[in-house]
């Protein structure tokens, strides 16, 4: 019986297998390269930005200029206050990625935790799932409006709203996977050996639920970026002069006809991030799906 408990399978796949899957899928490979470039550009924004993203000039609404001979002063033009668009895109991408990552880690972590506790301690499951149903009835935008009215608009309000909106979805996915794991023989063997609850929950239950939860959170990350950008577009995100992609798109609404690049450029970056994340999420889902693994 001890051997059964020690050799409990963990439903995780090597990183090398995911890499081979991406190499076979040219579209996923392109998405991975593009997303890596976007993340690196955001990380090294202080060194890559040619100008201070908050420094205003006397030359607003400069269109994007490309020169074959020498570097132009403003590669992607300036916004309505004369701030360099390239610099603000780099800083805005970093803030948008931080917002999405913080929301998925906090909301996904809490959702997975409460679902695992509910499945392991069955008496808690009805209360947890009814609470999840209540949270599902509140759209993320409505939560953002409510939190903005209480704590004021800002990054904190958006992260809290997106985290709360993520909890019930992740909880449902985790619960479905955990119910299957709870019926396996190694869980009963672990109980018979007298292993502590924390060991059974983490080592046997949580790690075997990791694959489907991780795939869902990867796909959910793109949705969070879109919802967060929409909240910022409505004025519930960071406050000017901070750079964030959704807010940058909002600031260019009044100049769409004579300076469309102010809204178009941050919108294109949002589209690129969401598309790349979704393509990688699909590749990861196909890798972990037994029906697609050998294709």
Residue, then its C-alpha position, 0 to 999 in steps of 0.5 A: x500500500x505504501x508503494x501505491x501512495x508514493x507512486x501516485x501519478x501527477x498529471x503534468x507534462x514536460x515542458x519539452x513536450x509543449x515545445x515540440x508541439x509548438x515547433x510542429x504548429x507554425x502558427x503557435x510558434x509565431x504566437x510564442x515568438x511575438x508574445x516573447x518579444x512583447x513581454x521582453x519589450x515591456x520588461x525592458x521598457x525603461x531602457x528601450x523607451x526613447x523618451x520619458x513617457x510622461x514628458x509633454x512637448x509642444x508638438x502634439x498629434x505628430x503622425x508615425x514617421x518612418x525614415x530609411x536613412x536615419x532614426x526619426x525623432x518619434x517613431x510612432x508619433x505623439x499623442x494629444x499632449x505631445x508625449x511619445x507614443x512608442x515610449x507610452x506603448x512600452x510602459x502601457x504594455x507593461x502595466x497591462x500585463x502586470x494587471x492581467x497577471x496579478x488578476x489571474x494569479x490572485x483570482x485563479x489561486x483563490x478559486x482553485x483553493x476553495x474548490x479543492x477544499x470544497x471537494x476534499x471537505x464535502x460539507x463545504x462544497x454546497x456553500x462554496x458552489x452557491x457562492x460561486x454562482x452568486x459571483x457569476x451573476x455579477x459581470x466584471x464591468x459591474x464589479x469594476x463600477x462598484x469598486x470604483x465607487x467605493x475605493x476610487x478608480x485605479x489599478x487596485x480596483x481593476x485587479x480586485x474586480x478581475x480577480x473576483x470575476x475569475x474566482x468562480x470560473x476557475x473554481x468550477x474547472x478545478x472542482x470538476x477535475x478534483x472530483x475525478x481525482x478523489x475517486x482514484x485508488x491512490x487517494x484512498x491509499x493515502x487516507x489509509x496510510x494516515x497521511x495528513x490532509x495538507x499532503x493529500x490536498x497538495x501532493x495528490x489532489x492539487x498537483x493532479x488538477x494542475x493541467x486542466x486548471x493551467x490551460x483554463x487560466x491561460x485562456x482566461x488571461x486573454x479575456x482578463x486583458x480584454x476586460x481590463x482594457x474595457x474598464x480602463x477605456x471607461x475611465x475605471x483604470x489607472x489615472x492620467x498621466x499613467x500609461x495603460x493600453x486601454x486608457x491610451x485607446x480611450x484618450x484618442x477617441x476625440x482624435x480618431x479622424x485626424x490622428x487615428x494612431x493614438x487609439x489604433x496603436x494601443x488597440x493593436x497591441x491588445x489584439x496581439x497579446x490576446x491573440x498570442x495567448x489564445x493560440x498558445x492556450x489552444x496548443x497547450x490544450x491540444x497537448x494535454x488532450x489525449x485525443x489530440x496528443x498523437x495528431 
